[in-house]
C-alpha cells in the first residue's frame, strides 16, 4: 500500500463498529512504526481515520509521487 492509493474499507468487524465498512477514500499518510499506520481520507465526508493494512482493499494504485 502506498500514498494516494484509492482504498475501500473491507473489514466490517475491526473498524468503528462497522460504520466505515464500504467507504472509499485515499491513503494520505503511512507511518510504518505505528500499530495502525495508514491514514485514509474519505471522499464522501473528507474525514480521516487510521487503519491497519488488513482492514483495507486497494481499488486503484495512486501516484506515490503526487505529481501530475
MARBA-3410 file (N, C-alpha, C, O; in Angstrom, 1 decimal):
68
0.8,-1.2,0.0,0.0,0.0,0.0,0.9,1.2,0.0,1.9,1.3,0.7 ~ 0.5,2.2,-0.8,1.3,3.4,-1.0,0.4,4.7,-0.8,-0.8,4.6,-0.9 ~ 1.1,5.8,-0.7,0.4,7.1,-0.7,-0.5,7.3,-2.0,0.0,6.9,-3.0 ~ -1.6,7.8,-1.8,-2.5,8.2,-2.9,-3.3,6.9,-3.5,-4.0,7.1,-4.4 ~ -3.0,5.8,-2.9,-3.8,4.6,-3.3,-5.3,4.9,-3.0,-5.6,5.4,-1.9
-6.2,4.4,-3.9,-7.6,4.5,-3.6,-8.0,3.2,-2.9,-7.8,2.1,-3.5 ~ -8.6,3.3,-1.8,-8.9,2.1,-1.0,-10.4,2.0,-0.5,-11.1,3.1,-0.5 ~ -10.9,0.8,-0.2,-12.2,0.7,0.4,-12.0,-0.1,1.7,-11.2,-1.0,1.8 ~ -12.8,0.3,2.7,-12.7,-0.3,4.0,-13.4,-1.7,3.8,-14.6,-1.7,3.5 ~ -12.7,-2.8,4.0,-13.2,-4.1,3.7,-13.3,-5.0,4.9,-13.7,-6.1,4.8
-13.0,-4.5,6.1,-13.2,-5.3,7.3,-14.2,-4.7,8.2,-13.9,-3.8,8.9 ~ -15.4,-5.2,8.1,-16.5,-4.6,8.9,-16.5,-4.8,10.4,-17.2,-4.1,11.1 ~ -15.6,-5.7,10.9,-15.6,-6.0,12.3,-14.5,-5.2,13.0,-14.6,-5.1,14.3 ~ -13.5,-4.8,12.4,-12.4,-4.1,13.0,-12.5,-2.6,13.0,-11.6,-1.9,13.6 ~ -13.4,-2.0,12.3,-13.4,-0.6,12.1,-14.6,0.1,12.6,-15.7,0.0,12.0
-14.5,0.8,13.7,-15.5,1.7,14.2,-16.9,1.0,14.2,-17.9,1.5,13.7 ~ -16.9,-0.2,14.7,-18.2,-1.0,14.8,-18.9,-1.2,13.4,-20.1,-1.3,13.4 ~ -18.1,-1.2,12.4,-18.6,-1.4,11.0,-19.2,-0.1,10.4,-19.6,-0.2,9.2 ~ -19.1,1.0,11.0,-19.6,2.3,10.5,-18.9,2.7,9.2,-19.5,3.4,8.3 ~ -17.6,2.3,9.0,-16.9,2.8,7.9,-16.8,1.7,6.8,-16.2,1.9,5.7
-17.4,0.5,7.0,-17.3,-0.6,6.1,-17.9,-0.1,4.7,-19.0,0.4,4.7 ~ -17.1,-0.3,3.7,-17.6,0.0,2.3,-17.3,1.5,1.9,-17.5,1.8,0.8 ~ -16.7,2.3,2.8,-16.4,3.6,2.5,-15.1,3.7,1.6,-14.2,2.8,1.8 ~ -15.0,4.6,0.7,-13.9,4.7,-0.2,-13.2,6.0,0.1,-13.7,7.0,0.3 ~ -11.8,5.9,0.1,-11.0,7.1,0.3,-9.6,6.9,-0.3,-9.3,6.0,-1.0
-8.8,7.8,0.1,-7.4,7.9,-0.4,-6.4,7.8,0.7,-6.6,8.4,1.8 ~ -5.4,7.0,0.5,-4.3,6.9,1.6,-3.5,8.2,1.6,-3.0,8.6,0.6 ~ -3.6,8.9,2.7,-2.9,10.2,2.9,-1.7,10.2,3.7,-0.9,11.2,3.7 ~ -1.5,9.1,4.5,-0.3,9.0,5.3,0.0,7.6,5.7,-0.9,6.8,5.9 ~ 1.3,7.2,5.7,1.7,5.9,6.2,2.9,6.1,7.2,3.9,6.7,6.8
2.7,5.6,8.4,3.7,5.7,9.4,4.0,4.3,9.9,3.3,3.7,10.8 ~ 4.9,3.6,9.3,5.2,2.2,9.4,5.5,1.8,10.9,5.3,0.6,11.2 ~ 5.9,2.7,11.7,6.2,2.3,13.1,4.9,2.3,14.0,5.1,1.8,15.2 ~ 3.8,2.6,13.5,2.5,2.6,14.3,1.8,1.3,14.2,2.0,0.6,13.2 ~ 1.0,0.9,15.2,0.1,-0.3,15.1,-0.9,-0.2,14.0,-1.2,-1.1,13.3
-1.5,1.0,13.8,-2.4,1.3,12.7,-1.8,2.4,11.9,-2.1,3.6,12.1 ~ -1.0,2.1,10.9,-0.1,3.0,10.3,-0.7,3.8,9.1,-0.1,4.8,8.7 ~ -1.8,3.4,8.7,-2.4,4.0,7.4,-3.5,5.0,7.7,-4.5,4.6,8.3 ~ -3.3,6.2,7.3,-4.4,7.2,7.4,-5.1,7.3,6.0,-4.5,7.5,5.0 ~ -6.4,7.2,6.1,-7.3,7.3,4.9,-8.2,8.5,5.1,-8.8,8.7,6.1
-8.3,9.3,4.0,-9.2,10.4,4.0,-10.4,10.0,3.0,-10.1,9.7,1.9 ~ -11.6,10.1,3.5,-12.7,9.6,2.8,-13.3,10.7,1.9,-13.4,11.8,2.2 ~ -13.6,10.3,0.6,-14.1,11.2,-0.4,-15.5,11.8,0.0,-15.7,13.0,-0.2 ~ -16.4,11.0,0.6,-17.7,11.5,0.8,-17.8,12.5,2.0,-18.6,13.4,1.9 ~ -17.0,12.3,3.0,-17.1,13.2,4.2,-15.8,14.0,4.4,-15.9,15.0,5.2
-14.7,13.7,3.8,-13.4,14.4,4.0,-12.9,14.2,5.4,-11.9,14.8,5.8 ~ -13.4,13.2,6.1,-12.9,12.8,7.4,-11.8,11.9,7.2,-11.7,11.2,6.2 ~ -10.9,11.8,8.2,-9.7,10.9,8.2,-9.9,9.9,9.3,-10.4,10.2,10.4 ~ -9.3,8.7,9.1,-9.3,7.6,10.1,-8.1,6.8,9.9,-7.5,6.7,8.8 ~ -7.6,6.2,11.0,-6.4,5.3,10.9,-6.8,3.8,10.8,-7.8,3.4,11.3
-6.0,3.1,10.0,-6.3,1.7,9.8,-5.0,0.8,9.8,-3.9,1.3,9.6 ~ -5.2,-0.5,9.9,-4.2,-1.4,9.6,-4.4,-1.9,8.2,-5.5,-1.9,7.7 ~ -3.3,-2.3,7.5,-3.4,-2.6,6.1,-4.5,-3.8,5.9,-5.1,-3.8,4.8 ~ -4.6,-4.7,6.8,-5.5,-5.8,6.7,-7.0,-5.4,6.6,-7.8,-6.2,6.3 ~ -7.3,-4.1,7.0,-8.7,-3.6,7.1,-9.1,-3.0,5.7,-10.2,-2.6,5.6
-8.1,-2.8,4.8,-8.4,-2.1,3.6,-8.1,-2.9,2.4,-7.3,-3.9,2.4 ~ -8.8,-2.6,1.3,-8.5,-3.3,0.0,-8.2,-2.2,-1.0,-9.0,-1.2,-1.1 ~ -7.2,-2.3,-1.8,-6.8,-1.3,-2.8,-7.7,-1.5,-4.0,-7.9,-2.5,-4.6 ~ -8.3,-0.4,-4.4,-9.2,-0.3,-5.6,-8.4,0.2,-6.8,-8.6,-0.3,-7.9 ~ -7.5,1.1,-6.6,-6.7,1.7,-7.6,-5.4,2.2,-7.1,-5.4,2.9,-6.1
-4.3,1.8,-7.7,-3.0,2.3,-7.3,-2.9,3.8,-7.6,-3.1,4.2,-8.7 ~ -2.4,4.6,-6.6,-2.3,6.0,-6.8,-0.9,6.4,-7.3,0.0,5.5,-7.4 ~ -0.7,7.6,-7.6,0.6,8.2,-7.9,1.4,8.5,-6.7,1.1,9.5,-6.0 ~ 2.4,7.7,-6.3,3.0,7.9,-5.0,3.9,9.2,-5.0,4.2,9.7,-3.9 ~ 4.2,9.7,-6.1,4.9,11.0,-6.2,4.0,12.2,-6.1,4.5,13.3,-5.8
2.7,12.0,-6.2,1.8,13.1,-6.1,1.9,14.1,-7.3,1.3,15.2,-7.2 ~ 2.6,13.8,-8.3,2.7,14.7,-9.4,1.6,14.5,-10.5,0.8,13.6,-10.4 ~ 1.6,15.5,-11.4,0.6,15.4,-12.5,1.2,15.0,-13.7,0.5,14.9,-14.8
END
